[in-house]
Amino acid sequence: MNSFLKLFTVAALGACIANTALAADTAQTAPASSASAASAASAKAVAKDVLEACKAEVQSLCPGMTVGDGKLGPCLKTNLPKLSASCKSALKEAKGKGA
């Protein structure tokens, strides 16, 4: 596996998870501007796409781990060679969207 994909997996999934958590927290605690609301919605959509594409891997390779527990990204990185093409593709697309 190339080093770009390895680095991306950790960075993108971590960013997606963090952005999703931050977006949810921001939506609950303070009114958001139009730009930040759109950014939060975009981050949530990207995170949802990644988690949907990687659902089988999360269930089989990282059982019991959940978004926000700090363990999911490292687990997927450890299991990078076992990830499906669709999961890897979703992670790569998320990086392209700046997640």
C-alpha positions as a printed Julia matrix, in Angstrom:
99×3 Matrix{Float64}:
   0.0    0.0    0.0
   1.42   3.39  -0.88
   2.36   5.84   1.83
  -0.11   8.45   0.58
  -3.06   6.15   1.21
  -1.73   5.14   4.62
  -1.28   8.75   5.67
  -4.59   9.73   4.17
  -6.52   7.01   5.95
  -5.56   8.28   9.36
  -5.77  11.97   8.52
  -9.01  11.87   6.54
 -10.93   9.55   8.79
  -9.76  11.43  11.86
 -10.74  14.73  10.26
 -14.11  13.35   9.21
 -14.83  12.05  12.67
 -13.62  15.23  14.33
 -15.55  17.45  11.91
 -18.7   15.43  12.44
 -18.38  15.66  16.21
 -17.6   19.38  16.08
 -20.45  20.04  13.68
 -22.91  18.24  15.92
 -21.61  20.08  18.98
 -21.73  23.46  17.24
 -25.28  22.85  16.04
 -26.38  22.1   19.59
 -24.54  24.84  21.45
 -24.47  27.99  19.31
 -26.12  29.5   16.29
 -23.96  29.05  13.21
 -23.34  31.44  10.35
 -24.45  30.39   6.89
 -20.87  29.55   5.87
 -20.08  27.52   8.95
 -23.43  25.74   8.75
 -22.73  24.79   5.14
 -19.22  23.65   6.08
 -20.57  21.56   8.94
 -23.21  20.02   6.69
 -20.56  19.21   4.1
 -18.3   17.61   6.72
 -21.2   15.54   8.01
 -22.04  14.39   4.49
 -18.42  13.38   3.78
 -18.17  11.55   7.1
 -21.45   9.77   6.41
 -20.2    8.68   2.97
 -16.95   7.32   4.43
 -18.67   5.5    7.25
 -21.24   4.04   4.87
 -18.55   2.82   2.46
 -16.45   1.41   5.31
 -19.31  -0.02   7.38
 -18.43  -3.66   6.76
 -14.78  -3.05   7.62
 -15.67  -1.2   10.8
 -17.94  -4.05  11.88
 -15.56  -6.87  11.0
 -12.12  -5.36  11.6
 -12.88  -2.87  14.37
 -15.71  -4.41  16.43
 -16.96  -2.34  19.33
 -15.27   0.84  18.12
 -17.4    3.88  17.42
 -17.03   7.28  15.83
 -15.42   9.64  18.3
 -13.76   7.05  20.52
 -10.31   7.76  19.03
  -9.78   4.14  18.11
 -11.55   3.81  14.76
  -9.01   5.67  12.61
  -6.0    3.79  13.99
  -7.87   0.49  13.61
  -8.6    1.15   9.94
  -4.99   2.24   9.41
  -3.75  -1.0   10.95
  -6.06  -2.95   8.66
  -5.44  -0.86   5.53
  -4.5   -3.83   3.33
  -7.82  -5.49   4.22
 -10.04  -2.51   3.32
 -12.37  -2.87   0.36
 -11.85  -0.85  -2.78
 -15.04   1.12  -2.05
 -13.82   2.03   1.44
 -10.42   3.13   0.14
 -12.14   5.11  -2.62
 -14.41   6.9   -0.14
 -11.42   7.79   2.01
  -9.55   9.13  -1.01
 -12.6   11.15  -2.14
 -12.99  12.6    1.37
  -9.41  13.84   1.25
 -10.15  15.49  -2.09
 -13.03  17.35  -0.46
 -10.73  18.65   2.27
 -12.08  16.49   5.08
